[in-house]
């Protein structure tokens, strides 16, 4: 797993053509860290790979220490490139994480 949503697959071609020079970009991903520990929030990492060389500035990196997973394409320099959410296993943390993430944006 860890793929982009099906509806994003068609959007990727358009996204790769966008001029993002100087734009701030915040990414977030939704995953299941226990069922898919080796691909947790990979979709967020795939989006990052598509646009990382487009001149945009990524904001909203999020610490990974409070999660239980083994690997993720969304890890950049020891943090998630954006907010990682796990509604399947930690729905009680979503509101807190969102509020804290918005503060750093």
Secondary structure as UniProt FT lines:
FT   HELIX           6..17
FT   TURN            21..22
FT   STRAND          24..26
FT   STRAND          28..30
FT   TURN            33..35
FT   TURN            37..38
FT   TURN            40..41
FT   HELIX           42..51
FT   TURN            52..55
FT   STRAND          57..59
FT   STRAND          62..63
FT   TURN            65..66
FT   TURN            73..74
FT   STRAND          75..76
FT   TURN            77..78
FT   STRAND          79..80
FT   STRAND          83..85
FT   TURN            87..89
FT   HELIX           91..104
//
